[in-house]
Amino acid sequence: MFILGPAGTGKTTFASSFGDFVEAQRVPVIRVNLDPAVENLPYVPDIDVREYVFARKVMEEYGLGPNGSIIASIDLLLEHIDEINERIDDEGEGYILIDTPGQMEVFVFRRSGEEIAKKLIKDKRAAAVFIHDILLALSPSSFISQTFLAAATYYRIKIPFLNLFNKIDLVERNQLERVQEWVSDNLSLLSALESEVSGSVRLLSLDLARALSDFFSIFSLYFVSSTKMRGFNDVFAELQRIYTGGDITD
């Protein structure tokens, strides 16, 4: 399972706590850190790409800046992906949780990231969870922005796809209910957008909202808290469906 989403949405926290949750169901877990730039992790990875490529060392060796070193690290990682795959296979059966880079664009939207994903999937059943930050979805325009990014990510990865709105423990009940309403009722979202923005931005936002109106009806969506493990039962049940006989493509 690939854990995807923008920086700061809680991907690594989710990887840690969901791994603990799955193990509590007596299901083995293989944790893979695929972020060559992360300095600290809240879990001990079974496989860590920093053993092969560490962005800080790449930055020093090639005289690159922080962003350039991450891009170069992802490209260099391709040279080691077969060995990483062998190590994953040697770990045996279990959930493979792949914690992807914090800067998701260097993994999702670059050819090297696409190749890495394909090689890791091989003939395995695979899924992706896209982590939305509900704190950044409290305004309708920001909600649309995150949805558009999630849709673009699915278009690149094209495997069973779950949307997770994370950090629900940090919002008020009425705020959570408002976002849930936008998910289920496109007219409510359109009305909120009309009240928030104006002019050409309003027209563009409304067009985007209409274009994305079916996104959440097609792809599973869950509201979770990684720190409190809220919503994990439903996410686990959906993943079990995918891994034990559901559609492996979409």
C-alpha positions, -999 to +999 in steps of 0.1 A: +000+000+000+014+034-011+008+062+014+006+094-006-002+131-001+013+165+003+039+174+029+024+179+064-008+159+059+004+131+083+016+104+059+044+092+082+022+093+113-004+073+095+022+048+083+033+043+119-001+041+136-019+021+109+010-004+109+004-008+146-033-012+141-028-039+114-004-058+136-031-057+164-053-076+140-026-103+139-016-094+103+021-091+096+033-057+085+064-048+064+072-011+068+091+005+039+105+040+042+107+054+006+116+089+016+154+095+011+152+129+028+135+122+061+156+127+092+135+111+119+108+084+118+082+075+145+086+038+136+115+014+128+113+006+091+120-030+080+134-016+048+149+019+046+159+036+013+183+058+032+206+027+034+210+031-003+204+068-010+203+095+016+194+130+003+217+148+027+247+129+015+236+134-021+233+171-015+269+172-002+284+149-029+268+167-058+266+202-045+229+204-048+202+223-029+176+206-007+150+202-036+176+192-061+190+166-038+156+150-033+150+148-071+184+133-076+179+108-048+146+095-063+164+091-097+193+073-080+169+051-061+160+033-093+194+017-094+186-001-061+149-009-065+155-046-076+175-052-044+148-035-023+122-057-040+141-088-031+143-077+005+106-071+005+100-106-009+123-121+017+103-105+045+074-129+037+037-124+037+020-093+051+008-058+045+035-038+028+032-001+039+052+022+017+058+056+032+065+078+002+085+110+001+072+141+019+075+161-013+050+139-032+055+157-065+090+143-070+076+107-066+041+110-082+048+133-111+083+123-122+090+093-145+115+078-121+088+077-094+064+060-118+090+034-126+098+028-089+061+022-082+057-002-111+087-022-100+075-024-064+040-035-074+051-062-099+024-088-097+012-079-062-022-066-054-017-030-046-036+000-033-029+037-025-042+059+002-041+096-004-039+116+028-059+149+028-054+174+057-089+182+069-075+214+084-067+226+049-101+216+036-122+238+058-126+264+031-144+253-001-116+265-024-089+246-004-112+216-004-113+217-042-075+222-045-069+190-024-095+171-044-079+181-077-045+170-065-059+137-053-075+132-087-043+140-105-024+115-083-048+087-092-045+095-128-007+089-125-008+058-103-040+041-115-044+015-087-073+011-062-074+044-044-087+055-010-091+091+001-084+097+038-092+130+055-068+130+084-066+150+116-103+149+124-095+151+161-083+186+155-116+201+141-149+209+156-179+186+150-196+213+129-165+217+107-163+180+102-199+178+092-195+207+068-167+189+049-187+156+049-216+175+034-194+189+006-183+154-001-218+140-004-237+170-018-221+189-047-248+216-046-237+224-011-201+227-022-211+249-052-231+272-029-202+275-004-178+284-033-202+311-046-201+327-012-163+326-008-149+337-042-158+361-069-149+371-105-129+348-127-117+328-097-153+320-088-160+308-124-129+286-124-136+272-090-172+263-099-161+246-131-135+226-112-161+216-086-185+204-113-157+185-130-147+167-098-183+161-086-181+124-092-146+118-078-157+109-042-186+088-055-162+067-074-134+064-049-137+053-013-134+081+013-128+079+050-124+104+079-096+094+102-073+105+130-038+089+128-030+099+163-062+085+178-066+056+153-102+068+146-117+054+114-090+027+110-115-002+112-133+009+080-100+016+061-087-018+071-120-035+060-118-018+026-081-028+021-090-064+030-116-064+003-091-052-022-063-076-012-085-107-009-103-105-041-114-071-051-106-054-084-068-049-086-069-021-112-095+004-101 
